[in-house]
Amino acid sequence: MTQKPVLVSIAHESYGDWIVASAETLGPGLNFQPGMNGLAAISAALRPAKYVKPTWQPRLTQRIDIEVAASRNASLHRFFARFEDIIKAFRRAT
């Protein structure tokens, strides 16, 4: 048991799905379509370049429109909601 509140949020979808939920902000070749596979969409848009996660994820992540992505992806929305819950719990505890 801990004296501080603890909440856990586990991504239901892949990180690529979170990224591609803001497809229009990522650059040419990507357009959001509900149910699209993030990894496949990103890989296809980058061809002939290879999608290497450690290289491309940080680049694409900094281009995400968080509000748009969270409104399109329930998993990402829940992730941010859990952070809000943590902040509220922390404020009540202090």
Beta strands, then each sheet from edge to edge (+ up, - down):
end
